[in-house]
Amino acid sequence: MYAGFVKSVAPDYPEIEVRLYEAGVDTDYIPKYGILTKSILVINESIAVTNLSKSAIRKDFKMAAKKA
């Protein structure tokens, strides 16, 4: 749902590692995060965003950039 938005914001934050996992396609996240029943965005493998909205994603990207 927000994959396109995340891809459009990510280039503004080159210091942040962004990895999008697609349900039913990617499985390498399971050992680390477990089986997910709803969408989640993980930024720099340390910030988990479950309240997915454009404003929340922007806020968490900015927060991660400050920590980088």
C-alpha positions in Angstrom: 0.0 0.0 0.0 2.8 2.5 0.9 5.6 0.8 -1.0 5.5 3.4 -3.7 5.6 6.2 -1.2 8.5 4.7 0.7 10.4 4.2 -2.6 9.8 7.9 -3.4 11.0 9.1 0.1 14.0 6.8 0.4 16.3 8.7 -2.0 16.0 11.8 0.2 17.7 9.8 3.0 20.7 7.9 1.6 22.0 7.2 5.1 19.0 5.0 5.8 18.8 1.4 4.7 15.4 0.6 3.2 14.2 -2.9 2.5 10.7 -3.7 1.4 9.4 -7.1 2.0 6.5 -8.4 -0.1 4.1 -10.7 1.6 3.9 -14.1 -0.1 7.1 -13.5 -2.0 9.9 -12.7 0.5 10.5 -15.0 3.4 14.0 -14.1 4.6 12.5 -11.7 7.2 10.8 -14.5 9.1 13.7 -15.6 11.3 14.3 -12.0 12.4 10.8 -10.6 12.7 8.6 -13.6 12.7 5.5 -14.2 10.6 3.6 -10.9 10.2 -0.1 -10.6 10.0 -0.1 -7.0 8.9 2.2 -4.6 7.1 5.2 -3.3 8.9 8.0 -1.0 7.8 11.4 -1.6 9.4 13.9 1.3 9.1 17.6 0.6 9.6 16.6 -2.7 11.3 15.8 -0.7 14.4 12.6 1.2 14.0 9.5 -0.7 13.4 6.6 1.3 12.0 3.2 -0.4 12.3 1.1 2.8 12.1 1.6 3.2 8.4 0.6 6.6 7.1 2.6 9.1 5.0 3.1 11.4 8.0 4.3 8.6 10.3 6.7 7.3 7.6 8.1 10.8 7.0 8.5 11.3 10.8 10.3 8.0 11.3 12.6 8.6 8.3 13.6 11.9 9.8 14.2 10.3 13.2 16.3 7.5 11.7 18.4 10.1 9.7 19.2 12.0 12.9 20.4 8.7 14.6 22.6 7.8 11.5 
